[in-house]
Amino acid sequence: KLPFPSASFDRYVSNLSLMIVDNHMNQLKEAYRVLENGGIAGFSVFGRHKKSRFFTLLPASLKALGIELPKATKSYFHLNDVDKLKDNFKS
């Protein structure tokens, strides 16, 4: 929970954090709670995994050397489906 009273802000910006929190729906609810009526929220998330060399270069290089990284419990790219993400805002 954010340490601010409800309707505290007219703007809310979340840059590349929505996909790393334990429950992104909680973050969306908190953003809505602290926004004034008519406020604007902006969120950014990682796009397509295949187009993100930052996250694919190291695992691919290690794999070529025969080193496998453990499977992550959640991908940072789990919110890259635009339609599913839009559905989250309707909730």
Gaussian input, Z-matrix of N, CA and C with variables (Angstrom, degrees):
# hf/3-21g

backbone

0 1
 N
 C     1     B1
 C     2     B2     1     A1
 N     3     B3     2     A2     1     D1
 C     4     B4     3     A3     2     D2
 C     5     B5     4     A4     3     D3
 N     6     B6     5     A5     4     D4
 C     7     B7     6     A6     5     D5
 C     8     B8     7     A7     6     D6
 N     9     B9     8     A8     7     D7
 C    10    B10     9     A9     8     D8
 C    11    B11    10    A10     9     D9
 N    12    B12    11    A11    10    D10
 C    13    B13    12    A12    11    D11
 C    14    B14    13    A13    12    D12
 N    15    B15    14    A14    13    D13
 C    16    B16    15    A15    14    D14
 C    17    B17    16    A16    15    D15
 N    18    B18    17    A17    16    D16
 C    19    B19    18    A18    17    D17
 C    20    B20    19    A19    18    D18
 N    21    B21    20    A20    19    D19
 C    22    B22    21    A21    20    D20
 C    23    B23    22    A22    21    D21
 N    24    B24    23    A23    22    D22
 C    25    B25    24    A24    23    D23
 C    26    B26    25    A25    24    D24
 N    27    B27    26    A26    25    D25
 C    28    B28    27    A27    26    D26
 C    29    B29    28    A28    27    D27
 N    30    B30    29    A29    28    D28
 C    31    B31    30    A30    29    D29
 C    32    B32    31    A31    30    D30
 N    33    B33    32    A32    31    D31
 C    34    B34    33    A33    32    D32
 C    35    B35    34    A34    33    D33
 N    36    B36    35    A35    34    D34
 C    37    B37    36    A36    35    D35
 C    38    B38    37    A37    36    D36
 N    39    B39    38    A38    37    D37
 C    40    B40    39    A39    38    D38
 C    41    B41    40    A40    39    D39
 N    42    B42    41    A41    40    D40
 C    43    B43    42    A42    41    D41
 C    44    B44    43    A43    42    D42
 N    45    B45    44    A44    43    D43
 C    46    B46    45    A45    44    D44
 C    47    B47    46    A46    45    D45
 N    48    B48    47    A47    46    D46
 C    49    B49    48    A48    47    D47
 C    50    B50    49    A49    48    D48
 N    51    B51    50    A50    49    D49
 C    52    B52    51    A51    50    D50
 C    53    B53    52    A52    51    D51
 N    54    B54    53    A53    52    D52
 C    55    B55    54    A54    53    D53
 C    56    B56    55    A55    54    D54
 N    57    B57    56    A56    55    D55
 C    58    B58    57    A57    56    D56
 C    59    B59    58    A58    57    D57
 N    60    B60    59    A59    58    D58
 C    61    B61    60    A60    59    D59
 C    62    B62    61    A61    60    D60
 N    63    B63    62    A62    61    D61
 C    64    B64    63    A63    62    D62
 C    65    B65    64    A64    63    D63
 N    66    B66    65    A65    64    D64
 C    67    B67    66    A66    65    D65
 C    68    B68    67    A67    66    D66
 N    69    B69    68    A68    67    D67
 C    70    B70    69    A69    68    D68
 C    71    B71    70    A70    69    D69
 N    72    B72    71    A71    70    D70
 C    73    B73    72    A72    71    D71
 C    74    B74    73    A73    72    D72
 N    75    B75    74    A74    73    D73
 C    76    B76    75    A75    74    D74
 C    77    B77    76    A76    75    D75
 N    78    B78    77    A77    76    D76
 C    79    B79    78    A78    77    D77
 C    80    B80    79    A79    78    D78
 N    81    B81    80    A80    79    D79
 C    82    B82    81    A81    80    D80
 C    83    B83    82    A82    81    D81
 N    84    B84    83    A83    82    D82
 C    85    B85    84    A84    83    D83
 C    86    B86    85    A85    84    D84
 N    87    B87    86    A86    85    D85
 C    88    B88    87    A87    86    D86
 C    89    B89    88    A88    87    D87
 N    90    B90    89    A89    88    D88
 C    91    B91    90    A90    89    D89
 C    92    B92    91    A91    90    D90
 N    93    B93    92    A92    91    D91
 C    94    B94    93    A93    92    D92
 C    95    B95    94    A94    93    D93
 N    96    B96    95    A95    94    D94
 C    97    B97    96    A96    95    D95
 C    98    B98    97    A97    96    D96
 N    99    B99    98    A98    97    D97
 C   100   B100    99    A99    98    D98
 C   101   B101   100   A100    99    D99
 N   102   B102   101   A101   100   D100
 C   103   B103   102   A102   101   D101
 C   104   B104   103   A103   102   D102
 N   105   B105   104   A104   103   D103
 C   106   B106   105   A105   104   D104
 C   107   B107   106   A106   105   D105
 N   108   B108   107   A107   106   D106
 C   109   B109   108   A108   107   D107
 C   110   B110   109   A109   108   D108
 N   111   B111   110   A110   109   D109
 C   112   B112   111   A111   110   D110
 C   113   B113   112   A112   111   D111
 N   114   B114   113   A113   112   D112
 C   115   B115   114   A114   113   D113
 C   116   B116   115   A115   114   D114
 N   117   B117   116   A116   115   D115
 C   118   B118   117   A117   116   D116
 C   119   B119   118   A118   117   D117
 N   120   B120   119   A119   118   D118
 C   121   B121   120   A120   119   D119
 C   122   B122   121   A121   120   D120
 N   123   B123   122   A122   121   D121
 C   124   B124   123   A123   122   D122
 C   125   B125   124   A124   123   D123
 N   126   B126   125   A125   124   D124
 C   127   B127   126   A126   125   D125
 C   128   B128   127   A127   126   D126
 N   129   B129   128   A128   127   D127
 C   130   B130   129   A129   128   D128
 C   131   B131   130   A130   129   D129
 N   132   B132   131   A131   130   D130
 C   133   B133   132   A132   131   D131
 C   134   B134   133   A133   132   D132
 N   135   B135   134   A134   133   D133
 C   136   B136   135   A135   134   D134
 C   137   B137   136   A136   135   D135
 N   138   B138   137   A137   136   D136
 C   139   B139   138   A138   137   D137
 C   140   B140   139   A139   138   D138
 N   141   B141   140   A140   139   D139
 C   142   B142   141   A141   140   D140
 C   143   B143   142   A142   141   D141
 N   144   B144   143   A143   142   D142
 C   145   B145   144   A144   143   D143
 C   146   B146   145   A145   144   D144
 N   147   B147   146   A146   145   D145
 C   148   B148   147   A147   146   D146
 C   149   B149   148   A148   147   D147
 N   150   B150   149   A149   148   D148
 C   151   B151   150   A150   149   D149
 C   152   B152   151   A151   150   D150
 N   153   B153   152   A152   151   D151
 C   154   B154   153   A153   152   D152
 C   155   B155   154   A154   153   D153
 N   156   B156   155   A155   154   D154
 C   157   B157   156   A156   155   D155
 C   158   B158   157   A157   156   D156
 N   159   B159   158   A158   157   D157
 C   160   B160   159   A159   158   D158
 C   161   B161   160   A160   159   D159
 N   162   B162   161   A161   160   D160
 C   163   B163   162   A162   161   D161
 C   164   B164   163   A163   162   D162
 N   165   B165   164   A164   163   D163
 C   166   B166   165   A165   164   D164
 C   167   B167   166   A166   165   D165
 N   168   B168   167   A167   166   D166
 C   169   B169   168   A168   167   D167
 C   170   B170   169   A169   168   D168
 N   171   B171   170   A170   169   D169
 C   172   B172   171   A171   170   D170
 C   173   B173   172   A172   171   D171
 N   174   B174   173   A173   172   D172
 C   175   B175   174   A174   173   D173
 C   176   B176   175   A175   174   D174
 N   177   B177   176   A176   175   D175
 C   178   B178   177   A177   176   D176
 C   179   B179   178   A178   177   D177
 N   180   B180   179   A179   178   D178
 C   181   B181   180   A180   179   D179
 C   182   B182   181   A181   180   D180
 N   183   B183   182   A182   181   D181
 C   184   B184   183   A183   182   D182
 C   185   B185   184   A184   183   D183
 N   186   B186   185   A185   184   D184
 C   187   B187   186   A186   185   D185
 C   188   B188   187   A187   186   D186
 N   189   B189   188   A188   187   D187
 C   190   B190   189   A189   188   D188
 C   191   B191   190   A190   189   D189
 N   192   B192   191   A191   190   D190
 C   193   B193   192   A192   191   D191
 C   194   B194   193   A193   192   D192
 N   195   B195   194   A194   193   D193
 C   196   B196   195   A195   194   D194
 C   197   B197   196   A196   195   D195
 N   198   B198   197   A197   196   D196
 C   199   B199   198   A198   197   D197
 C   200   B200   199   A199   198   D198
 N   201   B201   200   A200   199   D199
 C   202   B202   201   A201   200   D200
 C   203   B203   202   A202   201   D201
 N   204   B204   203   A203   202   D202
 C   205   B205   204   A204   203   D203
 C   206   B206   205   A205   204   D204
 N   207   B207   206   A206   205   D205
 C   208   B208   207   A207   206   D206
 C   209   B209   208   A208   207   D207
 N   210   B210   209   A209   208   D208
 C   211   B211   210   A210   209   D209
 C   212   B212   211   A211   210   D210
 N   213   B213   212   A212   211   D211
 C   214   B214   213   A213   212   D212
 C   215   B215   214   A214   213   D213
 N   216   B216   215   A215   214   D214
 C   217   B217   216   A216   215   D215
 C   218   B218   217   A217   216   D216
 N   219   B219   218   A218   217   D217
 C   220   B220   219   A219   218   D218
 C   221   B221   220   A220   219   D219
 N   222   B222   221   A221   220   D220
 C   223   B223   222   A222   221   D221
 C   224   B224   223   A223   222   D222
 N   225   B225   224   A224   223   D223
 C   226   B226   225   A225   224   D224
 C   227   B227   226   A226   225   D225
 N   228   B228   227   A227   226   D226
 C   229   B229   228   A228   227   D227
 C   230   B230   229   A229   228   D228
 N   231   B231   230   A230   229   D229
 C   232   B232   231   A231   230   D230
 C   233   B233   232   A232   231   D231
 N   234   B234   233   A233   232   D232
 C   235   B235   234   A234   233   D233
 C   236   B236   235   A235   234   D234
 N   237   B237   236   A236   235   D235
 C   238   B238   237   A237   236   D236
 C   239   B239   238   A238   237   D237
 N   240   B240   239   A239   238   D238
 C   241   B241   240   A240   239   D239
 C   242   B242   241   A241   240   D240
 N   243   B243   242   A242   241   D241
 C   244   B244   243   A243   242   D242
 C   245   B245   244   A244   243   D243
 N   246   B246   245   A245   244   D244
 C   247   B247   246   A246   245   D245
 C   248   B248   247   A247   246   D246
 N   249   B249   248   A248   247   D247
 C   250   B250   249   A249   248   D248
 C   251   B251   250   A250   249   D249
 N   252   B252   251   A251   250   D250
 C   253   B253   252   A252   251   D251
 C   254   B254   253   A253   252   D252
 N   255   B255   254   A254   253   D253
 C   256   B256   255   A255   254   D254
 C   257   B257   256   A256   255   D255
 N   258   B258   257   A257   256   D256
 C   259   B259   258   A258   257   D257
 C   260   B260   259   A259   258   D258
 N   261   B261   260   A260   259   D259
 C   262   B262   261   A261   260   D260
 C   263   B263   262   A262   261   D261
 N   264   B264   263   A263   262   D262
 C   265   B265   264   A264   263   D263
 C   266   B266   265   A265   264   D264
 N   267   B267   266   A266   265   D265
 C   268   B268   267   A267   266   D266
 C   269   B269   268   A268   267   D267
 N   270   B270   269   A269   268   D268
 C   271   B271   270   A270   269   D269
 C   272   B272   271   A271   270   D270

   B1=1.4618
   B2=1.5202
   B3=1.3167
   B4=1.4596
   B5=1.5287
   B6=1.3375
   B7=1.4689
   B8=1.5277
   B9=1.3284
   B10=1.4536
   B11=1.5206
   B12=1.3279
   B13=1.4642
   B14=1.5338
   B15=1.2932
   B16=1.4574
   B17=1.5218
   B18=1.3236
   B19=1.4653
   B20=1.5292
   B21=1.3358
   B22=1.4661
   B23=1.5235
   B24=1.3216
   B25=1.4659
   B26=1.5247
   B27=1.3317
   B28=1.4596
   B29=1.5262
   B30=1.3327
   B31=1.4649
   B32=1.5280
   B33=1.3469
   B34=1.4661
   B35=1.5172
   B36=1.3346
   B37=1.4618
   B38=1.5150
   B39=1.3184
   B40=1.4610
   B41=1.5219
   B42=1.3140
   B43=1.4595
   B44=1.5243
   B45=1.3156
   B46=1.4646
   B47=1.5295
   B48=1.3286
   B49=1.4650
   B50=1.5236
   B51=1.3061
   B52=1.4619
   B53=1.5254
   B54=1.3287
   B55=1.4591
   B56=1.5298
   B57=1.3355
   B58=1.4643
   B59=1.5294
   B60=1.3255
   B61=1.4613
   B62=1.5307
   B63=1.3176
   B64=1.4653
   B65=1.5211
   B66=1.3229
   B67=1.4580
   B68=1.5300
   B69=1.3289
   B70=1.4620
   B71=1.5287
   B72=1.3271
   B73=1.4667
   B74=1.5242
   B75=1.3303
   B76=1.4643
   B77=1.5239
   B78=1.3269
   B79=1.4644
   B80=1.5282
   B81=1.3184
   B82=1.4649
   B83=1.5291
   B84=1.3285
   B85=1.4692
   B86=1.5227
   B87=1.3219
   B88=1.4607
   B89=1.5231
   B90=1.3248
   B91=1.4644
   B92=1.5245
   B93=1.3120
   B94=1.4673
   B95=1.5337
   B96=1.3342
   B97=1.4668
   B98=1.5230
   B99=1.3384
   B100=1.4668
   B101=1.5261
   B102=1.3420
   B103=1.4552
   B104=1.5273
   B105=1.3206
   B106=1.4616
   B107=1.5227
   B108=1.3078
   B109=1.4526
   B110=1.5233
   B111=1.3110
   B112=1.4589
   B113=1.5149
   B114=1.3362
   B115=1.4598
   B116=1.5204
   B117=1.3146
   B118=1.4590
   B119=1.5261
   B120=1.3356
   B121=1.4658
   B122=1.5195
   B123=1.3201
   B124=1.4639
   B125=1.5115
   B126=1.3274
   B127=1.4616
   B128=1.5209
   B129=1.3110
   B130=1.4592
   B131=1.5186
   B132=1.3233
   B133=1.4638
   B134=1.5235
   B135=1.3285
   B136=1.4573
   B137=1.5152
   B138=1.3168
   B139=1.4589
   B140=1.5203
   B141=1.2973
   B142=1.4650
   B143=1.5244
   B144=1.3018
   B145=1.4597
   B146=1.5270
   B147=1.3131
   B148=1.4661
   B149=1.5244
   B150=1.3190
   B151=1.4616
   B152=1.5229
   B153=1.2944
   B154=1.4614
   B155=1.5229
   B156=1.2943
   B157=1.4681
   B158=1.5309
   B159=1.3002
   B160=1.4610
   B161=1.5287
   B162=1.3309
   B163=1.4560
   B164=1.5175
   B165=1.3174
   B166=1.4597
   B167=1.5264
   B168=1.3044
   B169=1.4606
   B170=1.5292
   B171=1.3129
   B172=1.4615
   B173=1.5275
   B174=1.3432
   B175=1.4682
   B176=1.5250
   B177=1.3258
   B178=1.4695
   B179=1.5272
   B180=1.3207
   B181=1.4720
   B182=1.5210
   B183=1.3259
   B184=1.4646
   B185=1.5192
   B186=1.3215
   B187=1.4579
   B188=1.5237
   B189=1.3412
   B190=1.4635
   B191=1.5283
   B192=1.3266
   B193=1.4669
   B194=1.5245
   B195=1.3243
   B196=1.4606
   B197=1.5138
   B198=1.3263
   B199=1.4665
   B200=1.5294
   B201=1.3171
   B202=1.4739
   B203=1.5211
   B204=1.3005
   B205=1.4647
   B206=1.5259
   B207=1.3314
   B208=1.4733
   B209=1.5251
   B210=1.3121
   B211=1.4714
   B212=1.5234
   B213=1.3110
   B214=1.4680
   B215=1.5199
   B216=1.3185
   B217=1.4652
   B218=1.5210
   B219=1.3301
   B220=1.4607
   B221=1.5268
   B222=1.2986
   B223=1.4541
   B224=1.5241
   B225=1.3262
   B226=1.4588
   B227=1.5240
   B228=1.3227
   B229=1.4573
   B230=1.5249
   B231=1.3210
   B232=1.4704
   B233=1.5356
   B234=1.3061
   B235=1.4705
   B236=1.5282
   B237=1.3412
   B238=1.4579
   B239=1.5249
   B240=1.3167
   B241=1.4583
   B242=1.5318
   B243=1.3106
   B244=1.4630
   B245=1.5253
   B246=1.3283
   B247=1.4632
   B248=1.5268
   B249=1.3316
   B250=1.4674
   B251=1.5233
   B252=1.3212
   B253=1.4559
   B254=1.5261
   B255=1.3260
   B256=1.4692
   B257=1.5276
   B258=1.3226
   B259=1.4664
   B260=1.5287
   B261=1.3380
   B262=1.4635
   B263=1.5183
   B264=1.3162
   B265=1.4619
   B266=1.5144
   B267=1.3178
   B268=1.4548
   B269=1.5247
   B270=1.3301
   B271=1.4725
   B272=1.5138
   A1=109.03
   A2=114.98
   A3=120.06
   A4=110.02
   A5=117.19
   A6=120.94
   A7=113.66
   A8=116.54
   A9=121.19
   A10=109.40
   A11=116.55
   A12=118.76
   A13=110.91
   A14=115.99
   A15=121.05
   A16=110.51
   A17=116.11
   A18=123.38
   A19=112.91
   A20=116.81
   A21=121.29
   A22=113.96
   A23=118.07
   A24=120.65
   A25=111.74
   A26=114.61
   A27=118.90
   A28=111.08
   A29=117.78
   A30=123.36
   A31=109.96
   A32=115.31
   A33=122.29
   A34=106.58
   A35=117.16
   A36=121.35
   A37=109.14
   A38=115.85
   A39=122.37
   A40=107.67
   A41=116.29
   A42=121.41
   A43=110.68
   A44=116.50
   A45=124.02
   A46=113.71
   A47=117.23
   A48=118.79
   A49=112.10
   A50=117.77
   A51=121.70
   A52=111.76
   A53=116.76
   A54=119.33
   A55=113.56
   A56=118.30
   A57=119.07
   A58=113.88
   A59=117.64
   A60=119.62
   A61=109.57
   A62=117.10
   A63=120.87
   A64=112.71
   A65=116.93
   A66=120.78
   A67=108.43
   A68=116.16
   A69=119.40
   A70=112.63
   A71=117.29
   A72=119.30
   A73=110.70
   A74=117.88
   A75=120.35
   A76=110.98
   A77=116.24
   A78=119.37
   A79=110.19
   A80=117.80
   A81=120.49
   A82=111.20
   A83=116.74
   A84=120.95
   A85=111.19
   A86=116.69
   A87=120.50
   A88=110.92
   A89=117.01
   A90=119.93
   A91=109.63
   A92=116.18
   A93=120.79
   A94=110.55
   A95=116.47
   A96=120.62
   A97=111.66
   A98=118.20
   A99=120.23
   A100=112.86
   A101=117.07
   A102=119.94
   A103=111.53
   A104=115.10
   A105=120.15
   A106=108.42
   A107=117.44
   A108=121.35
   A109=108.73
   A110=117.20
   A111=121.78
   A112=113.83
   A113=117.30
   A114=121.02
   A115=111.84
   A116=115.98
   A117=121.75
   A118=109.39
   A119=115.44
   A120=121.33
   A121=108.88
   A122=115.99
   A123=121.66
   A124=109.73
   A125=116.52
   A126=122.45
   A127=109.50
   A128=117.09
   A129=120.55
   A130=108.12
   A131=115.71
   A132=122.54
   A133=108.04
   A134=116.05
   A135=119.36
   A136=109.76
   A137=116.42
   A138=122.06
   A139=111.90
   A140=115.97
   A141=121.19
   A142=111.41
   A143=115.61
   A144=122.16
   A145=111.50
   A146=117.33
   A147=121.26
   A148=112.40
   A149=117.62
   A150=120.95
   A151=112.80
   A152=117.70
   A153=121.61
   A154=110.16
   A155=116.13
   A156=120.60
   A157=111.58
   A158=117.61
   A159=121.01
   A160=111.18
   A161=116.99
   A162=121.05
   A163=113.87
   A164=118.00
   A165=119.45
   A166=113.30
   A167=118.72
   A168=121.75
   A169=112.56
   A170=118.18
   A171=120.77
   A172=112.32
   A173=119.92
   A174=118.72
   A175=113.10
   A176=117.63
   A177=120.35
   A178=110.65
   A179=117.07
   A180=120.75
   A181=110.78
   A182=116.88
   A183=120.11
   A184=111.47
   A185=116.72
   A186=120.75
   A187=111.03
   A188=116.73
   A189=121.04
   A190=111.43
   A191=115.96
   A192=121.09
   A193=112.52
   A194=116.75
   A195=121.03
   A196=113.78
   A197=117.01
   A198=121.28
   A199=108.43
   A200=116.78
   A201=121.44
   A202=109.52
   A203=116.47
   A204=120.73
   A205=109.08
   A206=117.67
   A207=119.00
   A208=110.50
   A209=115.72
   A210=120.94
   A211=109.31
   A212=115.72
   A213=121.14
   A214=108.82
   A215=116.36
   A216=119.69
   A217=111.55
   A218=115.84
   A219=120.84
   A220=108.23
   A221=116.61
   A222=121.21
   A223=109.69
   A224=116.26
   A225=119.63
   A226=111.03
   A227=116.59
   A228=121.30
   A229=112.35
   A230=118.29
   A231=120.40
   A232=113.26
   A233=118.24
   A234=120.76
   A235=112.25
   A236=117.69
   A237=119.56
   A238=114.34
   A239=118.37
   A240=121.66
   A241=107.99
   A242=116.74
   A243=122.21
   A244=111.95
   A245=117.27
   A246=119.65
   A247=112.00
   A248=117.28
   A249=120.50
   A250=110.74
   A251=116.27
   A252=120.46
   A253=110.79
   A254=117.18
   A255=120.75
   A256=110.34
   A257=117.18
   A258=121.09
   A259=110.80
   A260=117.47
   A261=121.31
   A262=111.48
   A263=117.32
   A264=121.06
   A265=111.88
   A266=117.63
   A267=121.28
   A268=111.43
   A269=116.98
   A270=121.53
   A271=111.61
   D1=134.11
   D2=178.70
   D3=-72.37
   D4=143.78
   D5=-176.26
   D6=-83.09
   D7=44.75
   D8=-179.12
   D9=-132.29
   D10=148.90
   D11=175.86
   D12=-67.79
   D13=159.64
   D14=176.48
   D15=-58.85
   D16=148.84
   D17=177.88
   D18=57.23
   D19=41.36
   D20=-178.21
   D21=-87.82
   D22=-22.15
   D23=-170.52
   D24=-131.97
   D25=151.10
   D26=174.01
   D27=-95.72
   D28=-11.33
   D29=177.56
   D30=-137.89
   D31=147.62
   D32=176.92
   D33=-141.01
   D34=124.81
   D35=179.91
   D36=-124.24
   D37=130.05
   D38=177.68
   D39=-127.86
   D40=110.32
   D41=-176.65
   D42=-104.55
   D43=109.20
   D44=174.24
   D45=57.86
   D46=36.65
   D47=175.88
   D48=-119.98
   D49=-20.06
   D50=-175.35
   D51=-57.68
   D52=-35.46
   D53=-175.55
   D54=-87.82
   D55=-4.95
   D56=-178.71
   D57=-108.12
   D58=-11.08
   D59=177.71
   D60=-73.84
   D61=159.18
   D62=-178.87
   D63=-59.97
   D64=-40.05
   D65=-177.65
   D66=-139.59
   D67=101.29
   D68=-175.36
   D69=-64.85
   D70=-25.07
   D71=177.73
   D72=-66.02
   D73=-34.52
   D74=175.77
   D75=-63.27
   D76=-40.03
   D77=178.83
   D78=-65.24
   D79=-41.14
   D80=177.91
   D81=-62.82
   D82=-41.97
   D83=179.45
   D84=-64.30
   D85=-40.45
   D86=179.34
   D87=-68.06
   D88=-38.96
   D89=176.94
   D90=-60.13
   D91=-45.32
   D92=179.45
   D93=-63.24
   D94=-39.71
   D95=-177.56
   D96=-64.22
   D97=-42.90
   D98=-175.12
   D99=-84.03
   D100=-8.65
   D101=177.96
   D102=-80.42
   D103=139.72
   D104=171.90
   D105=-67.00
   D106=158.98
   D107=174.15
   D108=-57.63
   D109=125.64
   D110=-177.55
   D111=85.85
   D112=2.96
   D113=178.54
   D114=-67.66
   D115=166.37
   D116=-177.31
   D117=-120.57
   D118=133.62
   D119=176.55
   D120=-116.34
   D121=143.93
   D122=175.96
   D123=-128.78
   D124=134.02
   D125=-179.49
   D126=-130.65
   D127=143.69
   D128=170.66
   D129=-126.21
   D130=144.82
   D131=177.13
   D132=-136.69
   D133=163.24
   D134=176.64
   D135=-65.19
   D136=146.89
   D137=178.62
   D138=-84.71
   D139=-133.17
   D140=-176.07
   D141=-78.81
   D142=133.88
   D143=-178.92
   D144=-56.40
   D145=-42.47
   D146=-176.56
   D147=-63.48
   D148=-25.24
   D149=-177.61
   D150=-95.60
   D151=4.86
   D152=-177.60
   D153=-106.71
   D154=88.60
   D155=-179.23
   D156=-62.41
   D157=-29.35
   D158=-179.37
   D159=-58.44
   D160=-39.81
   D161=-177.35
   D162=-94.63
   D163=-10.22
   D164=-176.57
   D165=-108.60
   D166=-21.73
   D167=-176.10
   D168=-64.12
   D169=-50.58
   D170=-178.46
   D171=-63.60
   D172=-51.29
   D173=178.21
   D174=-59.16
   D175=-38.66
   D176=179.12
   D177=-66.23
   D178=-40.56
   D179=179.08
   D180=-65.16
   D181=-43.87
   D182=178.92
   D183=-64.88
   D184=-40.11
   D185=178.92
   D186=-61.91
   D187=-38.93
   D188=177.55
   D189=-63.16
   D190=-26.18
   D191=177.36
   D192=-89.90
   D193=2.01
   D194=179.63
   D195=85.87
   D196=14.45
   D197=-179.50
   D198=-106.71
   D199=120.68
   D200=179.02
   D201=-102.35
   D202=129.32
   D203=174.98
   D204=-79.40
   D205=149.54
   D206=176.54
   D207=-63.60
   D208=148.54
   D209=178.18
   D210=-66.18
   D211=134.28
   D212=176.36
   D213=-77.07
   D214=149.14
   D215=178.17
   D216=-71.38
   D217=-27.29
   D218=-179.70
   D219=-148.28
   D220=135.83
   D221=177.81
   D222=-83.64
   D223=144.80
   D224=173.84
   D225=-66.88
   D226=-9.16
   D227=-176.91
   D228=-102.23
   D229=13.91
   D230=-176.25
   D231=-69.86
   D232=-10.72
   D233=178.19
   D234=-109.27
   D235=19.88
   D236=-175.28
   D237=-83.18
   D238=-0.86
   D239=176.39
   D240=-87.25
   D241=108.89
   D242=-173.44
   D243=-57.91
   D244=-43.61
   D245=-178.21
   D246=-64.92
   D247=-42.39
   D248=177.89
   D249=-64.65
   D250=-39.61
   D251=179.82
   D252=-65.13
   D253=-40.94
   D254=177.26
   D255=-62.45
   D256=-37.76
   D257=178.73
   D258=-61.21
   D259=-33.56
   D260=178.08
   D261=-61.49
   D262=-33.44
   D263=-178.92
   D264=-76.94
   D265=-17.50
   D266=178.19
   D267=-80.75
   D268=-19.34
   D269=-177.46
   D270=-70.91

